[in-house]
Structure formats: C-alpha cells, structure tokens
C-alpha cells in the first residue's frame, strides 16, 4: 500500500512539475518585480533582497536575506529569510527571524521564526500554525490556531486556540470563537473585555518536561523539508545551466552510462573508495597538501553532480516509454528524472538503496565519460 502511494505521489509531482520547464527564475544581489510587471508562471528567486510589487499568476519560492511580497500572488508562497513580509497569497509558508503577514490569505498560514506577526489587516481564510519566539496575533483567523511559541499576545479574532507557550496574554477586544487551551507553566492573562465563547484550559507543562520538545518537532520537520526543496531547486538550476552551456558534453556523459552501465558501476565503486584514500595520503604527505585540497574540492563536486547526470538518463528512459519517435529535450528529461529521484529518495529503505546506486553509477559515468572526453581532446591536440 505504501509503495502504491509512493508511485501515485511520484506521478502527481511529475505531472505538476513537468510543464514548469518555462518557470521564471531570478537571481542577483537584488531582485525587484515592479508594480506594472506581470509574471504568468511560477517564480523562483534567490537573492539578498527580494521585492515583489507586481502580479505573479503562480507560486512564489523566495529565499533571500530580506523578502517583501506586496503584490498579488494567485498561488502559494514559500519563503525564507532574515526578514519576511507577505501581504497576499493562497497559502503561505514562511520562515525567518522576523516574519509578518499583513493581508488576505485564502487558505492556511504556517510560520516559523523568532518574531511572528499576523497584522491588524490580515484575514486568514483557514488555519494558522506558528512555531517560534514571540507571536502577535492582531488580525482575523477563519479557522483554528495551533503551535508552540515563547510568548503569545492576541488582540484579534480566531476559532479554537491550542497553544504551547510560557506566556499568554489575551488583550481587550480579542475574540475567540471556541476553546482556549494553553500548554505551559503559567495561567494565561485574559483581560476583562476579551471574549472567549468556549472553555479556558491550562495544561501544565513543567520546565524540563520532555513533552516541551514536541513543539520543536514541526519546526525541525519544516526546516528539513524546506532545505530539501531548496536543494532540489538549486540542482534544477545547476542542471539547466550545464545543459545550456554544453549539450555535447552532457550527451556524451549520458551515453557512457547508457552504453557502459557495468563499467560505470565498477569505476564508481572504485572511485568512491580510492579517491578518499588518495586524498588522505596527500594530506599526510605535507608536500601534497595543495593537491589534497584540490582533490577534496573535486570529489565534493563529483558527488553533487551525480544525481543531475543520472537524473538525465532516468528521465530520458521514462519519456521514451511514452514517446517512441522524435528527439527528446534534455531539459525535459532532466526535470522528469531529477524529480523522480527526489521523490523515490523520500521512501524509507528504498530511498537509501536508490541513492546508493545513483552515487555508484553517477560517479562512474562521470569518471569514465570525462576520461573519454579528455582522450578525444588530446587526440585532436586540443589539450
């Protein structure tokens, strides 16, 4: 049953991501989407500062030191940075030191960080989940509020609230259309003019209680998932750049695995064992220290590139099952392949086995393919 679910998830992600080979990717020191600009696609941004004042008819993935999204976003927003300020979106996932949501959100909001704010003009259609330091809730939540924070102050409106916090203050004017459950060591401070339609419950959690660490679990899970997605996007960008710079090189490396799979496997196994041993020996022999540094650097690059090139071959083979004739785009093959490997890698046990084989075949194909290219270049007196 779990295997069946894994296949369904894999196919769904391929279906969703395959058409996005035309998605918009922006990088640089500062990325600005002005008010009069419209992007009719998903937007991926890596920068020091990101400011979106225009319209994005798709999802937004923004990672930067400072992220500001004031424009209209029809899709979901996934963002991380030192400061993150978002006004509108369908769903918002945000993580940072200072995170603010100030406008209308159709569905859910999930926030992680040091200082969190649902602003006075914010209107959240469904539920809110918060994990971090201080959380201030001034707006209106259509659904429930749950999470774990150090300090919680509320002046807005919400449904049921279940919060783990050391200090909880429900100020005058606040409205809770349901129960208030506080998990902590102190009684919540509830001002006289606050309205709570349900029951108020304090579930004591003593300091040092192991249950207190449960609040960190969602944060850790989100952080790990967020970084996996960031690394996947980064690999997609690197792969697209490599294909754009040298399709001939990419094709020859791919052909190495396709025509000589077992040779690639053998050299991959040897490379994984022999190269680290050689690097250690060079470190021990002081005169070889510069070569050891150079070897370590290239070894890490080799590891990073293996899923990219194996993904190209896997993607092409999958597409060939459906497309019997005509040329297959390397870009499309890469996106399909890297996503398939990413999804399969999430499956327990099977994911480990797949990653191991990707590493072995990938290292071998890169070593053998690069060596063959060097021999060709030398034969032509190019090097």
Secondary structure, DSSP 4 states (H G I P E B T S, - for coil): -HHHHHHHHHHHHHHHHHGGGG-EEEEEEEEEE-TT-EE-S-EEEEEEEEEE-SEESS-EEEEEEEEEE-SEESS-EEEEEEEEEE--BSSEEEEEEEEEE-SEESS-EEEEEEEEEE-TT-EESS-EEEEEEEEEE-SEESS-EEEEEEEEEE-SEES-EEEE-SEEEE-TT-EESS-EEEEESSPPEE-TT-EESS-EEEEE--TT-GGGGHHHHHHHHHHHHHHHHHHHHHHHHHHHHHHHH-HHHHHHHHHHHHH-HHHHHHHHHHHHHHHHHHHHHHHHSGGGHHHHHHHHHHHHHHHHHHHHHHHHHHHHHHHHTT--SS---HHHHHHHHHHHHHHHTTSTTHHHHHHHHHHHHHHHHHHHHHHHHHHHHHHTT--
